[in-house]
Amino acid sequence: MAKHTCERLFSVPIPRMKVLIALVALLLWPPVVHSQEFTPNKSSLGSLTCQQLWYVEQEVLAEGRVCLKSRRAQNAFKRAKPCISDEERILPAKARDYLSAVRETATFKKCS
């Protein structure tokens, strides 16, 4: 009986079981959480446009799983994880501080 291999994908025969194990390992590997590694730079906010400031504000809320209020924001982040609260106080202090800086910059720039 012929041994099942993935010869069409690779130049070296690899048993299907090894390929299956590798795929399962990749699927079960814990994902990298980029939001924990992100260090916001408040000093660069002044160079953003009003549209970009709006997007950053909504992105912080969406990543923090705060329910987005406007239809525009919901459409922009429809692939975000489901929200868990309407309250921004569920955000970590660092995220709330950054959100305040974003909003202060938007106010200073007279964004509507």
Sequence and secondary structure as in RCSB ss.txt:
>XXXX:A:sequence
MAKHTCERLFSVPIPRMKVLIALVALLLWPPVVHSQEFTPNKSSLGSLTCQQLWYVEQEVLAEGRVCLKSRRAQN
AFKRAKPCISDEERILPAKARDYLSAVRETATFKKCS
>XXXX:A:secstr
    B TTT SS  BHHHHHHHHHHHHHS    HHHH    GGGGGGS HHHHHHHHHHHHHHTTB   SHHHHH
HTTTS    BS GGGS HHHHHHHHHHHHHHHHTT  
